[in-house]
Amino acid sequence: MIRLVLAVFDSIGWLLRRLGVDYAQFRAILEAKLMIDTRVRGSAFQTSSAARKSPRNVFAWTLFFNAFMGTFIAFLLPAASSPLVGMTIVHSFIMLMVGMALIADFATVLLDTADSQILQPRPVSSRTILAARLAHITTYLSLITFSLAAGTFVVGTITYHRLFAPVFGVTLLASVALVVSVVAVLYLLLMRFINEEKLRDLITYVQIAMTVVVVGGYQVLPRMMDMTRLKTLTIEHAGWIYYYPPAWLAAPEDLLVGNSGGPQLILTILAIIVPLVALLLVVRLAPAFRITPETAVSGTRPSEGRAESVRHPTFADTLAGIAIRLPAERAAFGFLWRICTRDRQFKRRTYPSFAFIFIFAAVFMFKGSEGFWDTLATLPETKKHLLLLYFASFMIPAAILNMRFTEQPDAAWVYRAAPLERPGVVLAAGVKVLMLQLVVPAFTLITAVILAFWGPRVIPDIVLAFGLTQVICWLQALMLGRALPFSEPYGVMEGSGRMARTLLLVLVPLAFGLIHYGLTFVPFGVLIAIPAAFGLNVLAARRYAHIHWSALHAG
């Protein structure tokens, strides 16, 4: 594959030279990058533990999965009123997925300063280094793109024209170039004003947001899409298409079937010119936004480092003083609170579940054949709020499992070095951190929605559900959380963890929800159960806090 990739770039070597790139150096750097990817585990596009074990197989399975997903989008083409409409949808999907892959898997490549450390002391220009970096990324993104478009190649050729495949292939390359250029320019501009650490934090939140958008779109968009309207939809006279890149890239396919109006010609010109101009802009901007190891990590002024080292009580300290009695547990609470708010991998794996519960709750509330407004009007007459109250507990199993993993497991020696009689105080502190950072905010938002629809008459249900939700968290922790927080490398026990998490997500909250539902038919049953729920919460918390060293990883 390396020879094929290099041959492709050899064919456009003249263009790279015109852009100020030393092509001989560019070719050598790119070849080295591709060779490293095939020889070293954990290359740029392999971030999971499974990928590190079998890089080639995992990437092949990723391409297969992308092709499977893209096939569903491809079958929208026969239902669309024109290639412009159908291909705009296809290109929107592909560019979104490619953009996600670029941000999620290649952010570290774009921000990697290893090239600068090795090559910049030598007579290699920043422009050549950046061009090789972009070529490396574009190679793998092109593979991802063409796998997503595999079904569209077949369906489009059958539906539209026998020359559809080559035209579509060119527009796909243009889409990759456009996405890479936009993200690269954005990174370069941000690196001009903020340091690398802040940029990595920003990228983490963007990754979380995009994960939520994709999962939410998968749940919501099929329910909003009207396939009958798609058959009569026309967009060629809409003004927004001139500002929407997927519509530009769809125009050549519309021209191919004979729709040669003014909008199609203008959009096709934009599809040809804008990606080339974008690539030219990125390469030309590289020297102006020179990223070196020094500029990448700088971000604090010298005077800031000499500030008076007076430690003021933080929000975590205040919460610990209110919620925790034991000094050792209070110290562990503050320690774990800070790690959870700073660890990017933990946030990237855990925070999306906070948004997912609201997406799934909305889907649950409005499912059925009735219209949106009819369902909204009849909600207060139902008891759906009882199930909604327990959605907040769904995120705890995943959070507990994610809290055990870290990229620096060797640092876990601090637990053994600390004068702890039993590790249960640390484990209990971790669960309380998760409750206060995730469960309580989610439960509060759900409660506000429920009060808005059902009114104050459901306050006893809310109080009981709050107590039982805490009990659920402690029970889930007893079954899943017998590992010290942030003490194991990623990938350990991942398979069994997923199975246990799935069972707990469904069975434990469901069981308590059914108990709560049954109590509503007993006179004063909910009110009587409230003190019992909070008493059970105290007993479960104490049981978890008394876990000994010998019980770690058990169960």
C-alpha angles and dihedrals in degrees: 000000000000092000091050093050092048091048090055092052091045088061091059096036090114090060093050090051090051088054091057098260121141096231097197091055091042092053093048093049093047092048090051092050093050092047091051090051092055096043106037125064116237102033125177096286097042115080105146127084091245090055091052090054096049111008100174096045093048093050090048090051089048090055091048092051091048090052090050092051093045092054091068091054091047092061089064089072097079089048094053122096093230141358088257091062097039096044092045087060092046094048091046090055094045095046091048092051093045091048090051092049090049094050096039103041107018103041090095090052093052091047097039111124095191090096090053093048093051104033109029095068084060126066094276119122125228088239092059093046093050092046091053091047092051092046090052092052094042091054094060094037088055090055090050091047096050091047090054089049098046094101092045091056090059100038093042093051091051095043103039121014142332090242091054094101099060093043091048090048091056092049090050091056089049091051092052091048091049095049094046092047095049094048093044093051090048091051092047092050093048092048087056092063108024133039125252096259093056090045091053089051090051091049090051091057091045089053091050092049093049091049089054092047093052096046092042092048091050089056100038109032097061088054092050099043117100107201093191091059091049088065092061100032117123124185106166092101095045114110095217094068090076089063097042114085097202088060090053091053092047094055097077090058089050090052089050092065093048103267094133101162127142096265092052092051094048093047091049091053089051090049090056101040106036099058091049092048090047092053090046090051093052094050092044093049094051098089092046091053097042108178113203130169088258097052093040095062100031117099109123126080117236091245089060091060091055095052118132108278097226113145115215123196111271131211089260090054091052092050092047091052090053101040104032131060105179115079093219092051090046091054091047090049093056091044094051093041090060093046092050091051093048107034106099096196091052092049093045092052098039112031097066089066088064090064095036093065091059092047093050091042090055091048090051094048096049103035117120138067096288121100123259096256094043091052091047092052094051098045096095089058092059134070095231089121089074092066093040090057090063097049090090091066092057093082097055101081092052091045093050092050092046091050092063094060129079140162089233106048092159089073089069089087086092090076093057092043094052117091094250120153090198133005092227091092090060092045092049091048089053093053091049089052090053092047093052096041098042117006101044095048091046092047090048093053092046090049091053091053092047093049090050092056105028101030131216094313089085095055092106089054090051093051093048092046091051091055093045092046089059090049089051090052093052093046091050090048091051090053099040111016107070093120125089113257116266093358106117133065118249113273100035110133089347095143097050090042092058092051094049091045092053093051093047094046089060108028107041101047090038092055093050091044090054091049090051091048091052092050090059088070092053116083107254087350094136094048092049092049095053098079089041091054094051091044090052088049091058092048093049092048091051092047091053094045090055095061110132130216092259091059097058113123090008118132 
